[in-house]
Amino acid sequence: MELAAKLDRLRGLLADLPSALVAFSGGVDSSFLLRVAHDVLGERCLALTTVSPTMPAEDLAAAKELAARLGVAHLLIDANELAIPGYAENPANRCYFCKDHLFTICVTAASPCLSSRFPYGTRITLERLERVEAAERFLHARGFRELRVRFHDQVARLEVPVAEMPRLLDPTMREAVVQELKRLGFTYVALDLQGFRSGSLNEPLRS
C-alpha cells in the first residue's frame, strides 16, 4: 500500500471515532499520530503524557512545546514506573510493565473520571485527585446527585444543576460545604452560575 493510501486509511479510521486519547511521548511515532488525529478530530482529540522519574525533563519540555504548537489539549499525569511491581528489577520484559501501566492510565483518563475535573495543563497528582473525590463524596452524601468539583489550584468550582442552586445556597448548607472544602485544602469555594454540564473544561478550547 502506498504511503498516501496508508495516510488516507488512518484518517478514515480516526474519522469514525467520536474522540481520541493519544498516548503522547513526544517521539516521532506519537507526534505523527497526534498531528493526524488533531487534524481529523480537532478539539475531540486529547494528548496524554505521563510524567515520571524515568522521563528526561528535556523530553517532557519538548512534548509540552509540541502539543502547544499543534494546538492540542494536553493532559499530564504523574506515573511512577518504579512503583510498579517487577519494574525496578529491570527484567527483559520491563517495557511490558510500562506499557501495561500506560494502557491502564489511558483507559482511566478516557472515561469521565476524576481527571476530567482538572483544566488541561494542570498537573494531576494522587493528593489532588483524593481532594476532589472527597469533596464530591461530601456533596453526594447531602443529596446532590449531578455535580462536579472542578480543580483550579486554590479554587474549587462547583457545578450543580441550576434547579439545585437554591438548596446549595441555603445558609446552613452553604456554610457546611465551605467549611468542608476548606478543610480539604481549598482556599476559595465558587459556584458556577452556568450550572452542571459535561465537558465545561473544553470551553476555553472553543473560544
ABEGO torsion letter per residue (X at the ends): XBAAAAAAAAAAAAAABABBBBBBAGBAAAAAAAAAAAAAAEAABBBBBBBBAABBAAAAAAAAAAAAAAGBBBBBBBBBAAABBGAAAGBAAAAAAAAAAAAAAAAAAABBBAAAABBBGBBBBAAAAAAAAAAAAAAAAAGBABBBBBBBEABBBBBBBAAAAAAAABAAAAAAAAAAAAAAGBABBBBBAAEBBBGAAAAAAAX
